[in-house]
């Protein structure tokens, strides 16, 4: 569904182990969260007017997936920049150092100079 490539990872990175707890969370997610998200309509005017700084981001290797296309469309509609992180949908797990570095750049604002070059 998300085309996650588990071979695309930093050396030593491992996927988190599935436990009874995480499996139950996933069951809940598919039973309740996914259907709710399909029914929900975003208030684009409220998002555009929000005082909070909204950062839209996606994995650089997630192009062409439905979840990536959704965030690209949201960025377009809000006139916002879409920032990329290493990896795909779960790059935080398979590219933890690259993810942390990129996250730090975004928090510190240092990504602005890098993205504009």
C-alpha positions in Angstrom: 0.0 0.0 0.0 2.8 2.4 0.8 5.6 0.7 -1.2 8.0 0.7 1.7 11.3 -0.7 0.7 12.8 -2.3 3.8 16.1 -2.8 2.0 16.6 1.0 1.7 18.2 1.7 5.0 21.2 3.1 6.8 23.7 0.5 7.9 22.6 -1.1 11.2 19.1 0.3 11.0 16.4 -2.3 11.9 12.6 -2.1 11.6 11.0 -2.0 15.1 9.8 -5.4 16.3 6.1 -6.1 16.1 4.7 -6.7 19.5 1.2 -7.5 20.7 0.9 -3.9 21.7 2.0 -2.5 18.3 -0.2 -5.1 16.5 -3.2 -4.0 18.5 -2.4 -0.4 17.7 -2.2 -1.2 14.0 -5.6 -3.1 14.2 -7.1 0.0 15.9 -5.6 2.3 13.3 -7.1 0.3 10.4 -10.4 -0.2 12.1 -11.0 3.4 13.2 -8.4 5.9 12.1 -8.2 5.0 8.4 -12.0 5.2 7.9 -12.2 8.4 9.8 -9.5 10.0 7.8 -11.3 9.1 4.6 -14.4 10.8 5.8 -12.7 13.9 7.1 -12.6 17.0 4.9 -9.7 19.4 5.7 -10.5 23.0 6.3 -7.9 24.5 4.0 -8.9 28.1 4.9 -8.3 27.4 8.6 -5.0 25.7 7.9 -3.8 28.6 5.7 -4.8 31.1 8.4 -3.3 29.2 11.3 -0.9 31.0 13.5 1.1 27.7 13.9 3.9 27.0 11.5 2.8 23.9 9.6 5.7 21.8 8.1 4.6 19.5 5.3 7.1 16.7 4.7 7.5 13.4 2.9 10.1 10.7 2.3 12.2 11.4 -0.8 11.7 7.8 -2.0 7.9 7.9 -1.5 7.1 9.6 -4.9 4.1 8.1 -6.6 2.5 6.7 -3.5 -1.0 7.8 -2.6 0.1 9.2 0.7 2.9 11.3 -1.0 0.4 12.5 -3.6 -1.9 13.6 -0.8 0.7 15.7 0.9 1.9 17.1 -2.4 -1.7 18.2 -3.1 -2.0 19.7 0.3 1.2 21.7 -0.1 0.0 22.9 -3.5 -3.4 24.0 -2.1 -1.8 25.8 0.8 1.0 27.3 -1.3 3.5 25.7 1.0 6.9 24.1 0.5 7.1 20.3 0.7 10.2 19.2 2.6 11.8 15.9 2.1 13.3 13.4 4.5 15.6 10.5 3.7 13.9 7.2 2.8 10.2 6.6 2.2 7.1 6.5 4.4 8.9 5.3 7.5 12.3 6.8 6.9 12.5 7.7 10.5 12.9 4.0 11.3 15.2 3.0 8.4 17.2 6.2 8.1 17.3 7.3 11.8 20.5 9.4 11.5 19.5 11.0 8.2 16.1 11.7 9.6 17.4 13.2 12.8 19.9 15.4 10.8 17.1 16.6 8.5 14.8 17.2 11.4 17.4 19.3 13.1 18.0 21.3 9.9 14.3 22.1 9.7 14.0 23.0 13.4 17.1 25.3 13.2 16.0 26.8 9.8 19.3 25.8 8.2 17.4 23.8 5.5 16.4 27.0 3.9 19.9 27.8 2.4 20.4 24.1 1.4 17.0 23.8 -0.3 17.5 27.0 -2.3 20.9 26.1 -3.7 
